[in-house]
Structures are given as structure tokens and as C-alpha cells.
Amino acid sequence: MPGWNGRAHVVRALDGGITNRNLLIAVGEQHHVFRVAGNDTNLLEIRRDVEHQAATRAARLGIAPPVTAFLEPEGYLVTEFVTAQALSSDEMRQTDRIRQIAALLRTFHATAPLAGDFDAFAVPHLHAAAAQSRGVEVPEPDFVKATEAAERIRHAFAASPEGHRPCHNDLLNANFLVDGARIWLLDWEYAGNNDRYFDLGNLCVNNSFDEAERDELLTAYFGSASVRRRARLRLMMIMSDFREAMWAVVQQGISTLDFDYRAYAARHFDRLHGAVADAEFESWLVAATAGEPDA
């Protein structure tokens, strides 16, 4: 790093994260987060140049910490360290926080397209191919059942398309920090153009939003929670679990971190199958095509 020689030292490794290693670096009085990318993360559909673009844009919008540097060809991202607390899932389900997060996402979704895509319907299959290329066996019964459901969801969305927007695509509560009234959104490595309902569904399913909380999110984002919007949200919650499960399958072949990716995949497949078995699944497919697409 230009200007760091003889001035910088590692304070400590930052806990959390199940893809990369993050270091807290002190340079004089200033502190930075230095992200060391995990092994072969391109197989997870991560594009480091798009991450840099998205993180820089989010910083300009005031919703992510400022970007200090981007090191190539390694793809290492350096950002300013912000003093804040991680939001728990319980805190994220509070009405005021839901409204803040909805406004934050709507702001980013309204920006120009990013340099790369992250298609919710394509990514699980790209993950399957990546896993097989590393000798990881794809759990066939789970994958086949999930694929059948995903194809039906894809057709429903294609029947009444709304287009893709710049999305974050990884809205775990650990990626949100709160500093008083302010919320920071971190970790833009999966950013790409996608259906915005994937972000909304990913947020809801990862943080166990109930029906009232989902309606609060839709109302804060769109102005109301229509039947069409509710259906699309529920269906993208399923697609989020499909992507998350297959992400964990790929990680079994590339990650060196001490984490049980097999169990992680199984949990997401189980939740996916439970949602598809819901008596309302068929009605969601129909309702997702009803009404006029949102601008």
C-alpha cells in the first residue's frame, strides 16, 4: 500500500465472515479493514471489480464505509474502519430499522447498472458446475427438487418481468452495522444486477421476518404490500435459500476456513423444501404474475 511502509501494523483479525479473512490495520491514528479474499472466490460468482464498484458507489451514497484502496491483481479491498455495532436479527426486525433498511436498499437499487450480473435463477446452477469441477458431489435429491421449484418461479417472474437492478445479494444481519441512528451496509462482494425482490427476500429469510414484518418492508419500499408483491417476496425467499445452499456446496471444495458448510447447505435446503411444500406455494406462483409491474 503506497504510504504504508513502516507505518502500518496489524491490530488483529476481525471475527465473522465465512468466505474471506479480514484484518484491522492501524496506520498512525487511522484504522482500515483489509480484506484478504478467500481461495478461488470467483467460483462463488464473486467479481472483485464489481465489488469495488458497488462498495465505492455505496460509500458515495453514505451507506457503506469509504473505500481506501483496491489492490490488483489480488482483488483485495481496503475500507475505512467504522466504529459501530452489528445489528442482531431481532434488532433488524424492529419497525424503525425495517424502514431504514428499505430506504437504504431502494436508494441503491435506483442507481445505474453495475458492471456484472448476479442472476438469482442462474447462480445455483453455476454453483453446481463449480462444485463438480472441484470434485464435490452435488446433493442430487435436494438439488433436483429445488431446481424444479426454481424453474416454476422463474417462469412466473418471466411472465411479468420488472427488470434487474443493482443489488447487494447477501443481506445477512452480520453485514449491517449501526452507529446511533445510522446504518452501514458492508460486504458488497456478491453485488451485481439482479431482481430486486431477491434482495428483499434474502433480507427476510435470513432474518426470519414474519408476515407483519414482511408487509412492513414492502410498504416501506413500495408504498403498500399488494398481493403481487407479497407473492414475489415469498418466492424469492425460496430462491435465496437455493442460492445459499449451493454456495455452501461450492465452499466444501474451496474453503480453508473452519466451518461446517455441509450442515449449512442442509439447513437451507430443508427450509427451501418446507416453503415449497407450503399450501400457498401454488397461489404465490399465480399472484406473482397478477397486476401491473412496478416501475
ABEGO torsion letter per residue (X at the ends): XBGABGABBBABBBBEEAABBBBBBBBEABBBBBBBBBBGAAAAGBBAAAAAAAAAAAAAAGABBBBABBBOAAGBBBBBBBBBBBBBAAAAABAAAAAAAAAAAAAAAABBBBABBBBAAAAAAAAAAAAAAAGBBBBAAAAAAAAAAAAAAAAAAAABBAEBBBBAGBBBAAABBBBEABBBBBGAAABEBBBAAAAAAAAAAAAGBBAAAAAAAAAAAAGBBBAAAAAAAAAAAAAAAAAAAAAAAAAAAABABBBBAAAAAAAAAAAAAAAAABAAAAAAAAAAABEBBBX
